[in-house]
Amino acid sequence: MAAPFHVFIKDGDALAEVDAVLGALAARGVSREASGFAKYMHVVQAKQTVVMIESRESALSAELRGRAGWREPGDVPLK
């Protein structure tokens, strides 16, 4: 069984923002797979974007954590 994904949530449709972050990581030599990216979706009924990432320590997690509006629901605060 695969490990559970780490999740980030942002209000509204932020798919283009995630694509831009993935593009910036690619420009630095970090592929989508290496960034920890698993999948994303804009949940229209909830008016939120959900990003699933392989781990909270991944490059994509670090990038989203540093941007305004992204939340990590139910997560333990970083030490």
Buried (B, 14 or more C-beta within 10 A) or exposed (E): EEEEBBBBBBEEEBBEBBEEBBEEBEEEEBEBEBBBBBEBEBEEEEEBBBBBBBEBEBBBBEBBBEEEEBBBEEEEEEE
